[in-house]
Amino acid sequence: LREGSYPGTLDIGVGVLRIGNSSYTYGMAMFQEGLCVSVSEAVLVFADASGPARLPDEYRRRLDGWLIAAP
């Protein structure tokens, strides 16, 4: 979004944006000197030996604690 400087310090915020049946999306923003320099999203898929699988209930509970956006 804008140029960052090196050397310099970055403040990074990460949270879960969406929880699906077998995947979840997290988002990240990086700030330098109070200005947002970068944002990103990534989708992670839970899988077992046979491929994508339903997220275990314990994973869902933990991810829910990091949820930063309404579904």
Biotite code that builds the C-alpha atoms (Angstrom):
import biotite.structure as struc

atoms = struc.array([
    struc.Atom([0.000, 0.000, 0.000], chain_id="A", res_id=1, res_name="LEU", atom_name="CA", element="C"),
    struc.Atom([2.940, 2.257, 0.637], chain_id="A", res_id=2, res_name="ARG", atom_name="CA", element="C"),
    struc.Atom([6.676, 2.028, 0.939], chain_id="A", res_id=3, res_name="GLU", atom_name="CA", element="C"),
    struc.Atom([8.153, 0.885, 4.222], chain_id="A", res_id=4, res_name="GLY", atom_name="CA", element="C"),
    struc.Atom([11.652, 1.775, 5.341], chain_id="A", res_id=5, res_name="SER", atom_name="CA", element="C"),
    struc.Atom([14.572, -0.404, 6.343], chain_id="A", res_id=6, res_name="TYR", atom_name="CA", element="C"),
    struc.Atom([15.828, -0.473, 8.901], chain_id="A", res_id=7, res_name="PRO", atom_name="CA", element="C"),
    struc.Atom([12.584, 0.122, 10.686], chain_id="A", res_id=8, res_name="GLY", atom_name="CA", element="C"),
    struc.Atom([10.000, -1.405, 12.983], chain_id="A", res_id=9, res_name="THR", atom_name="CA", element="C"),
    struc.Atom([6.749, -2.982, 11.828], chain_id="A", res_id=10, res_name="LEU", atom_name="CA", element="C"),
    struc.Atom([3.639, -3.526, 13.923], chain_id="A", res_id=11, res_name="ASP", atom_name="CA", element="C"),
    struc.Atom([1.734, -6.557, 12.630], chain_id="A", res_id=12, res_name="ILE", atom_name="CA", element="C"),
    struc.Atom([-1.878, -7.500, 13.345], chain_id="A", res_id=13, res_name="GLY", atom_name="CA", element="C"),
    struc.Atom([-3.259, -10.951, 12.480], chain_id="A", res_id=14, res_name="VAL", atom_name="CA", element="C"),
    struc.Atom([-6.758, -12.349, 12.947], chain_id="A", res_id=15, res_name="GLY", atom_name="CA", element="C"),
    struc.Atom([-9.228, -14.866, 11.567], chain_id="A", res_id=16, res_name="VAL", atom_name="CA", element="C"),
    struc.Atom([-11.632, -13.435, 8.976], chain_id="A", res_id=17, res_name="LEU", atom_name="CA", element="C"),
    struc.Atom([-13.770, -16.504, 8.217], chain_id="A", res_id=18, res_name="ARG", atom_name="CA", element="C"),
    struc.Atom([-14.198, -20.069, 9.478], chain_id="A", res_id=19, res_name="ILE", atom_name="CA", element="C"),
    struc.Atom([-15.544, -22.581, 6.962], chain_id="A", res_id=20, res_name="GLY", atom_name="CA", element="C"),
    struc.Atom([-16.203, -26.329, 7.116], chain_id="A", res_id=21, res_name="ASN", atom_name="CA", element="C"),
    struc.Atom([-12.677, -27.450, 6.254], chain_id="A", res_id=22, res_name="SER", atom_name="CA", element="C"),
    struc.Atom([-10.837, -24.148, 5.905], chain_id="A", res_id=23, res_name="SER", atom_name="CA", element="C"),
    struc.Atom([-10.326, -20.783, 7.507], chain_id="A", res_id=24, res_name="TYR", atom_name="CA", element="C"),
    struc.Atom([-9.141, -17.409, 6.244], chain_id="A", res_id=25, res_name="THR", atom_name="CA", element="C"),
    struc.Atom([-6.846, -15.162, 8.174], chain_id="A", res_id=26, res_name="TYR", atom_name="CA", element="C"),
    struc.Atom([-5.918, -11.571, 7.487], chain_id="A", res_id=27, res_name="GLY", atom_name="CA", element="C"),
    struc.Atom([-2.813, -9.586, 8.297], chain_id="A", res_id=28, res_name="MET", atom_name="CA", element="C"),
    struc.Atom([-1.957, -5.880, 8.258], chain_id="A", res_id=29, res_name="ALA", atom_name="CA", element="C"),
    struc.Atom([1.474, -4.313, 8.709], chain_id="A", res_id=30, res_name="MET", atom_name="CA", element="C"),
    struc.Atom([1.982, -0.776, 9.988], chain_id="A", res_id=31, res_name="PHE", atom_name="CA", element="C"),
    struc.Atom([5.038, 1.446, 10.135], chain_id="A", res_id=32, res_name="GLN", atom_name="CA", element="C"),
    struc.Atom([5.031, 4.766, 11.948], chain_id="A", res_id=33, res_name="GLU", atom_name="CA", element="C"),
    struc.Atom([1.250, 4.519, 12.313], chain_id="A", res_id=34, res_name="GLY", atom_name="CA", element="C"),
    struc.Atom([0.605, 4.054, 8.577], chain_id="A", res_id=35, res_name="LEU", atom_name="CA", element="C"),
    struc.Atom([-0.650, 0.838, 6.969], chain_id="A", res_id=36, res_name="CYS", atom_name="CA", element="C"),
    struc.Atom([1.985, -0.435, 4.525], chain_id="A", res_id=37, res_name="VAL", atom_name="CA", element="C"),
    struc.Atom([0.539, -3.862, 3.670], chain_id="A", res_id=38, res_name="SER", atom_name="CA", element="C"),
    struc.Atom([-2.532, -6.074, 3.984], chain_id="A", res_id=39, res_name="VAL", atom_name="CA", element="C"),
    struc.Atom([-2.930, -9.724, 3.032], chain_id="A", res_id=40, res_name="SER", atom_name="CA", element="C"),
    struc.Atom([-5.239, -12.718, 3.327], chain_id="A", res_id=41, res_name="GLU", atom_name="CA", element="C"),
    struc.Atom([-4.528, -16.438, 3.251], chain_id="A", res_id=42, res_name="ALA", atom_name="CA", element="C"),
    struc.Atom([-6.805, -19.476, 3.192], chain_id="A", res_id=43, res_name="VAL", atom_name="CA", element="C"),
    struc.Atom([-5.654, -22.555, 5.089], chain_id="A", res_id=44, res_name="LEU", atom_name="CA", element="C"),
    struc.Atom([-7.323, -25.932, 4.520], chain_id="A", res_id=45, res_name="VAL", atom_name="CA", element="C"),
    struc.Atom([-7.423, -28.662, 7.164], chain_id="A", res_id=46, res_name="PHE", atom_name="CA", element="C"),
    struc.Atom([-6.637, -32.057, 5.669], chain_id="A", res_id=47, res_name="ALA", atom_name="CA", element="C"),
    struc.Atom([-6.026, -35.645, 6.669], chain_id="A", res_id=48, res_name="ASP", atom_name="CA", element="C"),
    struc.Atom([-4.458, -38.491, 4.685], chain_id="A", res_id=49, res_name="ALA", atom_name="CA", element="C"),
    struc.Atom([-7.440, -38.602, 2.301], chain_id="A", res_id=50, res_name="SER", atom_name="CA", element="C"),
    struc.Atom([-7.549, -34.855, 1.572], chain_id="A", res_id=51, res_name="GLY", atom_name="CA", element="C"),
    struc.Atom([-9.587, -31.908, 2.901], chain_id="A", res_id=52, res_name="PRO", atom_name="CA", element="C"),
    struc.Atom([-11.456, -32.751, 6.106], chain_id="A", res_id=53, res_name="ALA", atom_name="CA", element="C"),
    struc.Atom([-13.857, -31.016, 8.476], chain_id="A", res_id=54, res_name="ARG", atom_name="CA", element="C"),
    struc.Atom([-12.171, -28.754, 10.998], chain_id="A", res_id=55, res_name="LEU", atom_name="CA", element="C"),
    struc.Atom([-12.173, -30.430, 14.421], chain_id="A", res_id=56, res_name="PRO", atom_name="CA", element="C"),
    struc.Atom([-14.394, -28.782, 17.037], chain_id="A", res_id=57, res_name="ASP", atom_name="CA", element="C"),
    struc.Atom([-11.350, -27.849, 19.154], chain_id="A", res_id=58, res_name="GLU", atom_name="CA", element="C"),
    struc.Atom([-9.796, -26.005, 16.178], chain_id="A", res_id=59, res_name="TYR", atom_name="CA", element="C"),
    struc.Atom([-13.093, -24.178, 15.601], chain_id="A", res_id=60, res_name="ARG", atom_name="CA", element="C"),
    struc.Atom([-13.260, -23.061, 19.247], chain_id="A", res_id=61, res_name="ARG", atom_name="CA", element="C"),
    struc.Atom([-9.712, -21.741, 19.144], chain_id="A", res_id=62, res_name="ARG", atom_name="CA", element="C"),
    struc.Atom([-10.164, -20.002, 15.788], chain_id="A", res_id=63, res_name="LEU", atom_name="CA", element="C"),
    struc.Atom([-13.394, -18.401, 17.012], chain_id="A", res_id=64, res_name="ASP", atom_name="CA", element="C"),
    struc.Atom([-11.365, -16.628, 19.704], chain_id="A", res_id=65, res_name="GLY", atom_name="CA", element="C"),
    struc.Atom([-9.313, -14.916, 16.986], chain_id="A", res_id=66, res_name="TRP", atom_name="CA", element="C"),
    struc.Atom([-12.287, -13.958, 14.763], chain_id="A", res_id=67, res_name="LEU", atom_name="CA", element="C"),
    struc.Atom([-12.089, -10.272, 13.809], chain_id="A", res_id=68, res_name="ILE", atom_name="CA", element="C"),
    struc.Atom([-14.851, -10.030, 11.187], chain_id="A", res_id=69, res_name="ALA", atom_name="CA", element="C"),
    struc.Atom([-18.453, -11.207, 11.082], chain_id="A", res_id=70, res_name="ALA", atom_name="CA", element="C"),
    struc.Atom([-19.125, -14.103, 8.664], chain_id="A", res_id=71, res_name="PRO", atom_name="CA", element="C"),
])
